[in-house]
Amino acid sequence: PPLETFRVKCLAQGHDGSKRDLNLGLLIERRMEMVRIVSHNTHKRLVTCLQGQIGTDAEKRHKKLPLTALSQAMQDGGSQLGEESLIGKMMEVCGDAETRLASVLMQHEVQMEKDVLDPLNQLAELDIPNIMKQRKQLSKLVLDYDSARARYLSMISGTNTLALTAKADSLKEEVDEAMNKVEQCKDQLAADMYNFSSKEGDYARYYVMLLEAQADYHRKSLSVLESVLPTIQAEQDSWTEKPAFGTALDEHLKRSGRDIALPMEACVMMLLETGMREEGLFRIAAGASKLKKLKAALDCSTSQLEEFYSDPHAVAGALKSYLRELPEPLMTFQLYDDWIQASNVPDPDKRLQALWVTCDKLPKNNKANFRYLVKFLAKLALESEVNKMTPSNIAIVLGPNLLWAKNEGTLAEMAAATSVHVVTIIEPIIQHADWFFPEDVDFNVSEIFAMPTPVSNHTNHLTTPDSDSGGCERKRPCSMVGPEADTPLPVTRSPAFPERVLPVFRLVCVILSVCHIIGFYKHIHASNKTVKYKKTALTSLHSPYSLRNYILYINQISQATQF
């Protein structure tokens, strides 16, 4: 029942309602005890939430906070690592931030102890227990009153002698005194109840103050963090030694202040020195540990790469990995459809024009790095008699690393990404590199690598006119500005098969691919493999059932048969 009901009943009782008083007292006692217990439990749990030592002064509390110990450890670590280490810089900044957060936390706990914990403790340990004591005192006084009244009534009901009359008067005074004490105690208890009832709103306010204190603490902590985050982010962004593998091309170039990606330039320079006449370059896999070490060295931007000059296959593998691990292919997702459409143009002359137009749409950084790579690959193809890496073979092994669909998950997109389209895009660009990119390329862009020993003179049969080839001249589109716009483009065609046979061969490749897919799915279902395995087998570059590897094999057959 509400406390107001208790008060009314309590004040309405007379001395003849002692049993009612006891029953009402029991109800009051239960209510008070419940409030005391919940207040005590709340105080106890709040104390466990504090990180500082309760009851101590602010300075001592601050020193004992875990955040203070953390900030000190960070600042000591930053001092040991020094300014030349990014981790050291970060630890210095974070240590200062943790010190400020510790100060905010200390102020919050001191304020919460004053505004919430102490009042709750006062309520649970003093105010309510005092009321309960008054209740017990009232019960004792009522019993004393009942005992005195019973003796008095027994006395006056007996023989009325002078001695008994005097004793009865004494008992009467005792009864009156006991009744006065009961009334006084009742008044005190009622006053305490009134006082508790009037302050119940104040007691409830403690919980509002708790949330307000927490909100203020979090606001101040957030303010500290927001003031530090721009500084620490600026330190992070200004640090140039970040991994290049898996990083967007524009971000890597901006951070390192380069025009050509470091892994690309480093690998090209090493291959120019020792790998141009290596048979099967980009095709033969390198040792996994050697490749991993080289990639880690390139990620650290180290120039100590002498040990890798003797393993050109590891260098070529690192270059392939860099291209494949770019978040967006070098030839971009945006132009993927344009590249595919250009490769589908039937007329060879118009196809080259379409490829040139698409190439000219590449973003500045992508175009510069693509030009650098194509010029190197054209130089590599000059040694094809020794290294067996013709433009077609280079396109087969590097094409999937230069262009792929944005959502390479479905079967159709995989087939498009690894089909003859990629070869028909990359191969002619390598064959006619000097037409696509007539300007010379300085491979040692950063001048931090040793220049390779000049190779023997070769005639660039891929890009120079040949009077016996029967090729016709091609011009760039009218949008091309510059004196080289009318540079003739010779074309080398294989005389082994007429042009009309090529569509038939492509159709045969498609049919064989579909058959391969059907056979693959039958193999998977027969083996009770999971869907996850199917996807892994389809997408893995190393899976024997990969559609990509199968179509690349078809392309190699077409090269061997001079299609």
C-alpha positions in Angstrom: 0.0 0.0 0.0 1.1 3.6 -0.5 3.0 5.3 2.3 0.3 7.9 2.5 -2.2 5.2 3.5 0.2 3.9 6.1 0.4 7.4 7.6 -3.3 8.0 7.7 -4.0 4.6 9.4 -1.1 5.2 11.8 -2.4 8.6 12.9 -6.0 7.4 13.1 -5.2 4.7 15.6 -5.9 5.2 19.3 -4.5 3.5 22.3 -7.2 0.8 22.0 -6.0 -0.2 18.6 -2.6 -1.7 19.6 -3.1 -4.9 17.5 -3.9 -2.8 14.5 -0.8 -0.8 15.1 1.3 -3.9 15.2 -0.2 -5.1 11.9 0.3 -1.8 10.2 3.8 -1.6 11.6 4.6 -4.9 10.0 3.5 -3.6 6.6 5.6 -0.5 7.1 8.6 -2.5 8.1 8.4 -4.6 5.0 8.1 -1.6 2.7 11.1 0.1 4.4 13.1 -3.0 4.3 12.5 -3.4 0.6 13.6 0.2 -0.1 16.7 -0.3 2.0 17.7 -3.5 0.2 17.4 -2.2 -3.3 19.2 1.0 -2.3 22.0 -1.0 -0.7 22.3 -3.3 -3.8 22.5 -0.3 -6.1 25.2 1.3 -4.1 27.2 -1.9 -3.9 27.0 -2.4 -7.7 27.9 1.2 -8.4 31.0 1.0 -6.2 32.2 -2.0 -8.3 31.8 0.1 -11.5 34.3 2.6 -10.2 37.9 2.2 -11.3 39.4 4.4 -8.6 39.6 3.8 -4.9 36.5 5.2 -3.2 36.9 7.7 -0.5 40.4 8.9 -1.5 41.3 12.3 -2.7 41.4 13.2 -6.4 45.1 13.1 -6.9 45.5 9.7 -5.3 42.5 8.4 -7.2 44.0 9.6 -10.5 47.2 7.8 -9.9 45.5 4.5 -9.2 43.3 4.5 -12.3 44.1 1.8 -14.9 44.0 4.4 -17.6 46.8 6.3 -15.9 48.9 3.2 -15.9 48.1 2.6 -19.6 49.0 6.1 -20.6 52.3 5.9 -18.7 53.1 2.6 -20.5 52.3 4.1 -23.9 54.4 7.2 -23.3 57.3 5.1 -22.1 57.0 2.9 -25.2 56.8 5.9 -27.5 60.0 7.3 -25.9 61.8 4.1 -26.4 60.8 3.7 -30.1 61.5 7.3 -30.9 60.1 9.8 -33.4 61.4 7.8 -36.4 59.0 5.0 -35.7 55.3 5.4 -36.6 54.4 3.1 -33.7 56.4 5.4 -31.4 54.6 8.5 -32.6 51.2 6.8 -32.3 52.0 5.6 -28.7 53.0 9.2 -27.7 49.8 10.7 -29.0 47.6 7.9 -27.6 49.4 8.1 -24.2 48.6 11.8 -24.0 45.0 11.1 -24.9 44.7 8.3 -22.3 46.0 10.7 -19.6 43.3 13.2 -20.5 40.7 10.5 -20.4 41.9 9.4 -17.0 41.5 13.0 -15.7 37.9 13.1 -17.1 37.2 9.7 -15.5 38.6 10.8 -12.1 36.4 13.9 -12.1 33.4 11.9 -13.1 33.9 9.3 -10.3 34.4 12.0 -7.6 31.3 13.8 -8.7 29.3 10.6 -8.9 30.5 9.6 -5.4 29.3 12.9 -4.0 26.0 13.2 -5.8 24.8 9.6 -6.0 26.8 7.1 -3.9 26.9 9.0 -0.6 23.2 9.8 -0.7 22.3 6.3 -1.5 24.4 5.0 1.3 22.8 7.5 3.7 19.4 6.3 2.7 20.2 2.6 2.9 22.4 2.6 6.0 21.0 5.5 8.1 17.7 7.0 7.2 15.7 3.8 6.7 17.3 1.9 9.6 16.5 4.9 11.9 12.8 4.6 10.9 12.9 0.9 11.4 14.3 1.5 14.9 11.4 3.8 15.7 9.0 1.1 14.6 10.6 -1.4 16.9 10.6 1.1 19.7 6.9 1.7 19.2 6.2 -2.0 19.4 8.1 -2.3 22.7 6.2 0.7 24.2 2.8 -0.7 23.1 3.7 -4.0 24.9 4.7 -2.0 28.0 1.4 -0.1 27.9 -0.6 -3.2 27.5 1.2 -4.8 30.5 0.6 -1.8 32.7 -3.0 -1.5 31.7 -3.7 -5.2 32.4 -2.2 -4.9 35.9 -4.3 -1.8 36.6 -7.5 -3.4 35.5 -6.8 -6.5 37.6 -6.1 -4.3 40.6 -9.3 -2.2 40.5 -11.5 -5.3 40.0 -10.5 -6.7 43.4 -11.3 -5.7 47.1 -11.5 -1.9 47.5 -9.3 -1.4 50.5 -7.3 1.7 51.3 -3.9 0.0 50.5 -5.2 -1.4 47.2 -6.6 2.0 46.3 -3.2 3.6 46.8 -1.5 0.9 44.7 -4.2 1.3 42.0 -3.4 5.0 41.8 0.2 4.2 41.3 -0.6 1.7 38.5 -2.9 4.3 37.0 0.0 6.8 36.8 2.2 4.0 35.3 -0.5 3.3 32.6 -0.8 7.0 31.8 3.0 7.4 31.5 3.2 4.3 29.2 0.4 5.7 27.1 2.2 9.1 26.8 5.4 7.3 25.7 3.4 5.3 23.0 1.8 8.6 21.8 5.2 10.3 21.6 6.7 7.4 19.7 3.8 7.3 17.4 4.2 11.0 16.7 7.9 10.5 16.1 7.3 7.6 13.7 4.7 9.5 11.9 7.1 12.4 11.5 9.7 10.2 10.2 7.3 8.6 7.7 6.2 12.1 6.6 9.8 13.0 6.2 10.6 9.9 4.1 7.5 10.4 2.0 8.4 14.1 1.3 12.0 13.1 0.3 11.1 10.1 -1.9 11.2 12.4 -4.9 14.7 13.4 -3.9 15.7 9.8 -3.5 14.4 9.0 -7.0 16.4 12.0 -8.3 19.6 10.2 -7.5 19.1 7.8 -10.4 18.5 10.8 -12.7 21.7 12.3 -11.5 23.5 9.1 -12.2 22.5 9.1 -15.9 23.3 12.8 -16.2 26.7 12.2 -14.7 27.4 9.4 -17.1 26.2 11.4 -20.1 28.5 14.3 -19.1 31.4 11.9 -18.7 30.9 10.4 -22.1 30.5 13.8 -23.7 33.8 15.0 -22.3 35.5 11.7 -23.2 34.2 12.0 -26.8 35.4 15.6 -26.9 38.9 14.4 -26.0 38.9 11.7 -28.6 37.6 13.9 -31.3 40.4 16.4 -30.6 43.0 13.7 -30.8 41.8 11.7 -33.8 42.6 14.3 -36.5 46.2 14.5 -35.2 46.7 10.8 -35.1 45.1 10.3 -38.5 47.3 12.9 -40.0 50.4 11.1 -38.6 49.0 7.8 -40.1 48.4 9.4 -43.5 51.7 11.1 -43.6 53.6 7.9 -43.1 54.8 6.7 -46.5 56.0 3.3 -45.6 52.8 1.4 -46.2 52.2 -1.9 -48.0 51.8 -1.5 -51.8 50.3 -5.0 -52.4 46.5 -4.8 -52.0 46.5 -1.0 -51.9 44.6 1.1 -54.5 47.0 2.4 -57.2 46.0 6.1 -56.7 46.5 5.8 -52.9 49.9 4.1 -53.3 51.1 6.7 -55.8 49.8 9.7 -53.7 51.3 8.4 -50.5 54.7 7.5 -52.0 54.9 10.6 -54.4 55.5 8.3 -57.3 54.3 8.2 -60.9 54.9 4.4 -61.3 54.0 1.9 -58.6 57.1 0.8 -56.7 56.5 -3.0 -57.2 56.1 -2.5 -60.9 59.2 -0.4 -61.4 61.3 -2.6 -59.1 60.2 -5.9 -60.8 60.6 -4.4 -64.3 64.1 -3.1 -63.5 65.2 -6.5 -62.1 63.8 -8.4 -65.1 65.5 -6.0 -67.5 68.7 -6.9 -65.8 68.5 -10.7 -65.5 65.2 -12.0 -66.8 64.7 -10.9 -70.4 66.1 -14.2 -71.8 64.6 -16.5 -69.2 62.4 -19.1 -70.8 58.8 -19.2 -69.6 58.9 -15.9 -67.7 55.5 -15.1 -66.1 54.4 -18.7 -66.9 56.7 -20.8 -64.6 55.7 -20.5 -61.0 58.3 -19.3 -58.4 59.1 -20.8 -55.0 56.4 -19.7 -52.5 58.8 -18.7 -49.8 61.0 -16.7 -52.1 57.9 -14.9 -53.6 56.5 -14.1 -50.2 59.9 -12.7 -49.1 60.1 -10.5 -52.2 56.6 -9.2 -51.7 57.3 -8.3 -48.1 60.5 -6.6 -49.1 58.6 -4.5 -51.7 55.9 -3.7 -49.2 58.7 -2.3 -46.9 59.9 -0.1 -49.8 63.4 -1.4 -49.4 66.0 -1.0 -52.1 68.0 -4.0 -50.9 66.8 -6.4 -53.6 70.1 -7.8 -54.9 69.4 -11.4 -53.8 66.3 -11.5 -56.0 68.1 -10.7 -59.2 69.1 -14.3 -59.5 65.5 -15.5 -59.5 63.6 -13.8 -62.3 60.6 -16.2 -61.9 60.1 -14.9 -58.4 60.3 -11.3 -59.6 57.8 -12.0 -62.4 55.5 -13.8 -59.9 55.7 -10.7 -57.6 54.7 -8.5 -60.5 51.7 -10.7 -61.4 50.7 -10.8 -57.7 50.8 -7.0 -57.5 48.6 -6.6 -60.5 46.1 -9.3 -59.3 45.9 -7.9 -55.8 45.0 -4.4 -56.8 41.5 -3.6 -55.5 40.6 -2.5 -59.1 42.3 -3.9 -62.1 44.9 -1.7 -63.9 42.5 -1.5 -66.9 39.7 -0.5 -64.5 36.2 -1.8 -63.8 34.6 1.2 -65.4 36.1 0.5 -68.8 35.5 -3.3 -68.6 32.5 -3.2 -71.0 34.4 -0.8 -73.4 37.3 -3.2 -73.6 35.1 -6.2 -74.3 33.1 -4.3 -77.0 36.3 -3.2 -78.6 37.6 -6.7 -78.8 34.4 -7.8 -80.5 34.8 -5.5 -83.4 35.2 -7.8 -86.5 37.4 -5.7 -88.6 41.0 -5.9 -87.4 41.8 -2.2 -88.3 38.6 -0.9 -86.6 39.3 -3.2 -83.6 42.7 -1.6 -83.0 41.1 1.8 -83.3 38.5 0.9 -80.8 41.1 -0.5 -78.4 43.1 2.8 -78.8 40.0 4.9 -78.0 39.3 2.8 -74.9 43.0 3.0 -73.8 42.9 6.7 -74.1 40.0 6.8 -71.6 42.1 5.3 -68.9 42.6 7.5 -65.8 45.9 9.3 -65.7 47.7 7.1 -63.2 46.3 3.9 -64.7 47.3 4.9 -68.2 50.9 5.9 -67.1 51.4 2.6 -65.4 49.7 0.6 -68.1 52.0 2.3 -70.7 55.0 1.5 -68.6 54.0 -2.2 -68.3 53.1 -2.6 -72.0 56.4 -1.0 -73.1 58.2 -3.5 -70.9 56.2 -6.5 -72.2 56.9 -5.4 -75.8 60.6 -5.3 -75.0 60.2 -8.8 -73.4 58.5 -10.1 -76.6 61.5 -9.1 -78.6 63.4 -12.0 -77.0 60.6 -14.5 -77.7 62.9 -16.7 -79.7 64.8 -17.4 -76.5 62.2 -16.9 -73.7 59.3 -18.3 -75.7 57.1 -15.5 -74.5 55.4 -14.2 -77.6 52.8 -11.4 -77.3 50.1 -14.1 -77.3 51.7 -16.1 -74.5 52.2 -12.9 -72.5 48.6 -12.0 -73.0 47.5 -15.4 -71.9 49.4 -15.4 -68.6 49.0 -11.7 -67.7 45.6 -10.9 -69.2 43.5 -12.2 -66.3 45.7 -10.0 -64.0 45.1 -6.8 -65.9 41.3 -7.0 -66.6 38.5 -8.9 -64.8 34.8 -8.3 -64.1 33.8 -6.4 -61.0 31.6 -9.2 -59.8 33.6 -12.2 -60.7 31.4 -14.7 -59.0 29.1 -16.1 -61.7 30.1 -18.6 -64.3 29.3 -16.2 -67.2 31.4 -13.4 -65.7 34.3 -15.8 -65.1 34.1 -17.0 -68.6 34.2 -13.5 -70.0 37.1 -12.5 -67.8 39.3 -15.4 -68.9 38.1 -16.0 -72.5 39.6 -15.0 -75.8 38.4 -11.5 -75.2 41.3 -10.8 -72.8 43.8 -12.2 -75.2 42.4 -10.3 -78.1 42.7 -7.1 -76.0 46.2 -7.5 -74.6 48.0 -9.2 -77.5 47.5 -6.5 -80.1 48.4 -3.8 -77.6 51.7 -5.5 -76.9 52.3 -6.2 -80.6 51.7 -2.5 -81.5 53.0 -0.9 -78.3 54.9 1.8 -80.2 51.7 2.8 -82.0 49.5 2.8 -78.8 52.3 4.6 -76.9 54.7 6.3 -79.3 56.6 8.2 -76.6 59.8 6.6 -75.1 59.7 5.2 -71.6 62.5 5.6 -69.0 62.1 2.4 -67.0 64.3 3.7 -64.2 61.8 6.4 -63.3 62.9 6.9 -59.7 66.6 6.4 -60.5 67.1 4.2 -57.5 67.8 1.0 -59.5 70.9 0.2 -61.5 70.4 0.5 -65.2 70.4 -2.8 -67.1 73.1 -3.8 -69.5 72.0 -3.0 -73.0 70.8 -6.0 -74.9 71.9 -6.8 -78.5 70.1 -5.0 -81.3 66.9 -6.5 -82.5 64.5 -5.3 -85.1 61.1 -4.7 -83.6 59.2 -6.9 -86.0 56.1 -6.3 -83.9 55.9 -2.6 -84.3 58.0 -1.5 -87.3 56.8 -1.5 -90.9 57.6 -4.5 -93.0 57.3 -4.1 -96.8 56.8 -7.8 -97.2 54.1 -8.3 -94.7 51.4 -7.0 -96.9 50.1 -4.9 -94.0 48.0 -1.8 -94.5 48.4 1.5 -92.7 46.1 2.5 -89.9 45.6 5.9 -88.3 44.4 6.9 -84.8 40.9 8.4 -84.5 40.4 12.0 -85.2 40.4 12.8 -81.5 44.1 12.1 -81.4 46.0 15.4 -81.2 49.7 15.6 -82.1 52.1 15.0 -85.0 52.1 11.3 -84.4 48.3 11.1 -85.1 49.0 9.9 -88.7 51.7 7.5 -87.8 51.2 4.4 -90.0 50.4 1.1 -88.1 51.6 -2.0 -89.8 49.7 -5.2 -89.2 51.2 -8.7 -89.1 48.7 -11.4 -90.0 49.3 -15.1 -90.0 48.9 -16.4 -93.5 48.1 -19.9 -92.2 44.3 -19.5 -92.1 41.9 -17.0 -93.7 40.1 -14.5 -91.5 36.8 -16.2 -92.0 37.9 -19.3 -90.2 38.5 -17.4 -86.9 34.7 -17.1 -85.9 34.3 -20.8 -86.5 37.2 -21.6 -84.2 35.8 -19.3 -81.5 32.4 -21.1 -81.7 34.2 -24.4 -81.2 36.0 -23.0 -78.2 32.6 -21.9 -76.7 31.1 -25.3 -77.3 34.1 -27.1 -75.7 33.9 -24.7 -72.7 30.2 -25.5 -72.2 31.0 -29.2 -72.4 33.7 -28.7 -69.9 31.3 -26.9 -67.5 28.8 -29.7 -67.7 31.4 -32.3 -67.1 32.7 -30.4 -64.2 29.3 -30.2 -62.5 28.7 -33.9 -63.0 32.0 -34.6 -61.4 31.1 -32.4 -58.4 27.7 -33.9 -57.9 29.0 -37.4 -58.2 31.6 -36.7 -55.5 29.0 -35.2 -53.1 31.0 -32.0 -52.8 29.6 -28.8 -51.3 28.6 -25.6 -53.0 31.6 -23.9 -51.4 33.9 -26.4 -53.1 32.3 -25.8 -56.4 32.9 -22.1 -56.2 36.4 -22.6 -55.0 37.2 -24.9 -57.9 35.7 -22.5 -60.4 37.4 -19.4 -59.1 40.8 -20.8 -58.1 43.6 -20.0 -60.5 45.4 -23.2 -59.6 42.4 -25.6 -59.7 42.6 -28.2 -62.5 38.9 -27.8 -63.0 39.1 -24.0 -63.3 37.2 -22.7 -66.4 39.8 -20.0 -66.6 42.7 -22.4 -67.0 40.7 -24.4 -69.5 40.0 -21.5 -71.8 43.6 -20.3 -71.4 44.6 -23.8 -72.6 42.3 -23.3 -75.6 44.0 -20.0 -76.3 47.4 -21.7 -76.3 46.1 -24.2 -78.8 44.9 -21.4 -81.0 48.4 -19.8 -80.8 50.1 -23.0 -81.7 47.8 -23.6 -84.7 48.3 -19.9 -85.8 44.7 -19.0 -85.4 
